[in-house]
Amino acid sequence: MLYTDLTKTALRIAYDAHHGQTDKTGLPYIYHPLHLAEHIGDDEVLIAVALLHDVVEDTNITFDDLTARGIPKEVIAALRLLMHEDDTPYLDYVRRIKESGNETAIAVKLADLRHNSNTRRLETLDSVAKARNDKYQQATAILEESSATPCRNPQPGS
């Protein structure tokens, strides 16, 4: 992982924000954003977004808090796209990321989906986990569609 002032600030924020949280397997939640940051590449904006991608959605940290801590607008813009609102169907949320053209948000979401789809992390692969993985595979397909092929919102029955 690239260590710059930005990535170290993002790491501290993520660590503090996710302190005490665990993932579906009971492991400390911080391992998930750390994994993404370690595998996303050597671009400080990508790394910062990877580290912070769940902070606003899953903790009491706000975008204003991140701005006050010196997180740049480019990172905030990608994080806003990555925030899934409860009233938005999941695949519509993924299409919005794709249609934004924000390469950072797309790359981090793809990394997030890859890590979340790794069934080796799970102790059991029950029907809920299988359904979640199916949804993640659909989301990955949407994000990996060629830019020449416009994303579409399929209508029921099509």
C-alpha positions in Angstrom: 0.0 0.0 0.0 1.2 3.5 -0.8 1.7 5.6 2.3 1.1 9.3 1.8 -0.4 11.9 4.1 -3.8 11.3 2.5 -3.7 7.5 2.7 -2.4 7.7 6.3 -5.2 10.1 7.2 -7.8 7.8 5.5 -6.3 4.8 7.3 -6.6 6.5 10.7 -10.2 7.5 10.0 -11.2 4.1 8.9 -9.5 2.4 11.8 -11.2 4.6 14.4 -14.6 4.6 12.6 -14.7 0.8 12.3 -13.3 0.1 15.8 -15.3 -2.7 17.5 -17.2 -3.6 14.3 -17.0 -7.1 12.9 -17.8 -8.6 9.5 -20.2 -11.5 8.8 -17.5 -14.0 9.9 -16.8 -12.2 13.2 -13.4 -10.8 12.1 -12.6 -7.2 12.8 -14.3 -5.1 10.0 -11.2 -3.0 9.3 -9.7 -6.0 7.6 -12.1 -5.6 4.7 -11.1 -2.0 3.7 -7.5 -2.8 4.5 -7.7 -5.7 2.0 -9.1 -3.5 -0.7 -6.5 -0.8 -0.1 -3.7 -3.4 -0.2 -4.9 -4.8 -3.6 -6.3 -1.7 -5.4 -3.0 -0.3 -6.7 -0.6 2.5 -6.0 -2.8 5.5 -6.5 -3.4 7.5 -3.3 -7.0 8.5 -4.3 -7.9 4.9 -5.0 -6.4 3.7 -1.7 -8.1 6.5 0.3 -11.5 5.6 -1.3 -10.9 1.9 -0.6 -10.1 2.6 3.0 -13.1 4.9 3.5 -15.7 3.3 1.2 -17.9 2.1 4.1 -17.2 4.8 6.7 -20.1 7.1 6.0 -22.5 4.3 5.3 -21.7 2.2 8.3 -20.5 4.5 11.0 -21.4 7.9 12.5 -18.8 9.7 10.4 -20.3 12.2 7.9 -19.0 13.6 4.6 -18.6 17.0 6.5 -16.4 15.2 9.0 -14.2 13.8 6.2 -13.9 17.2 4.6 -13.0 18.7 8.0 -10.2 16.0 8.3 -8.7 17.2 4.9 -10.2 14.5 2.7 -10.2 16.0 -0.8 -13.2 16.6 -3.0 -12.2 13.9 -5.5 -12.3 11.3 -2.8 -15.6 12.6 -1.4 -17.1 12.5 -4.8 -16.3 8.8 -5.2 -17.4 8.0 -1.7 -20.8 9.7 -2.4 -21.3 7.4 -5.3 -20.4 4.3 -3.3 -22.9 5.1 -0.6 -25.9 2.8 -1.0 -29.1 4.4 0.2 -31.6 1.9 1.8 -34.5 3.0 -0.5 -32.5 2.4 -3.7 -32.6 -1.1 -5.1 -29.1 -2.6 -5.1 -28.6 -3.1 -8.8 -30.0 0.4 -9.5 -27.3 1.7 -7.1 -24.6 -0.3 -9.0 -25.9 1.1 -12.4 -25.7 4.6 -11.0 -22.0 4.0 -10.1 -21.4 2.6 -13.7 -23.3 5.5 -15.4 -21.3 8.1 -13.4 -18.2 7.2 -15.3 -16.2 7.8 -12.1 -13.3 5.3 -12.6 -12.3 5.5 -9.0 -15.7 4.6 -7.7 -16.1 1.8 -10.3 -12.7 0.3 -9.4 -13.3 0.4 -5.7 -16.8 -1.1 -6.1 -15.3 -3.9 -8.2 -12.7 -4.6 -5.6 -15.4 -4.5 -2.9 -17.5 -7.0 -4.8 -14.5 -9.3 -5.4 -13.6 -9.4 -1.7 -17.2 -9.8 -0.6 -17.7 -12.6 -3.1 -14.8 -14.6 -1.7 -16.7 -17.5 -0.2 -13.5 -18.9 1.4 -14.0 -16.1 4.0 -17.3 -17.7 5.1 -17.6 -20.6 7.5 -20.8 -21.8 5.8 -22.2 -21.2 2.4 -25.9 -21.1 3.1 -28.8 -20.0 0.8 -28.5 -16.4 2.1 -24.8 -16.3 1.2 -25.5 -17.9 -2.2 -28.2 -15.3 -3.0 -25.9 -12.5 -1.9 -23.1 -13.9 -4.2 -25.5 -14.1 -7.1 -26.4 -10.4 -6.6 -22.7 -9.5 -6.4 -22.1 -11.4 -9.7 -24.8 -9.4 -11.4 -23.3 -6.2 -10.0 -19.9 -7.1 -11.2 -21.3 -7.8 -14.7 -22.9 -4.4 -14.8 -19.7 -2.6 -13.7 -17.6 -4.6 -16.2 -19.8 -3.8 -19.2 -18.0 -2.1 -22.0 -18.4 1.7 -21.9 -19.5 1.4 -25.5 -22.5 -0.5 -24.3 -24.8 1.8 -22.4 -26.1 0.5 -19.1 -29.8 -0.1 -19.2 -32.4 -0.5 -16.6 -34.2 -3.7 -17.6 -37.9 -3.7 -17.3 -39.7 -6.6 -15.6 -40.3 -9.3 -18.2 -37.6 -8.2 -20.6 
